[in-house]
Amino acid sequence: MTAYGIDRIKNTIPHRGEILLVDRVTQVTPGESLTALKAVSGNEPCYAPLGQDAAAADYAYPTSLVIESWAQSAVLLSVWENPNPDVLAGKVELAGAINEVAFGVRVHPGDVMEHRVRLVKSVDETAILAGETYSAGREVLRISSFVVALRGVSELLPAPDRALSKV
């Protein structure tokens, strides 16, 4: 089995630094499924406000970041064969609707999340994905559908401000 690390991830999606929330892809079948890992650390930026006296291990990882990490795994699957790590060129990944999100156990620093993503349907440059996240065999998250659309960066740039031109 081939595992893909941070270099392949960074060469596929544009996420960087503190917002890159996927550490490794352990399995990928392009156009079908992907499994990725995210290790939760007490050094995450979300724990910085706790200060030195608090034990990060006592605080659950924010659910918004659990969803973001799973969503990055979904985007990885949707663009695996046509990567674009540059948000200023080519096609940009846009997150759309997310439906029927259910939470199970909470994760804490020291836990490893395993994101499992399946491609449900792909039409033109839009993908519908679904999946789950597990930690130590326990379900953390379940998503019934998540939409990713690819759009050219030129389509997303604002139109020139014509109101300032003189008549």
Secondary structure, DSSP 8 states (H G I E B T S, - for coil): ---B-HHHHHTTS---GGG----EEEEEETTTEEEEEEE--TTSGGGGGG-TTS-GGGS---HHHHHHHHHHHHHHHHHTTS----TTSSEEEEEEEEEEEEE-S---TT-EEEEEEEEEEEETTEEEEEEEEEETTEEEEEEEEEEEEEEEHHHHS----GGGS--
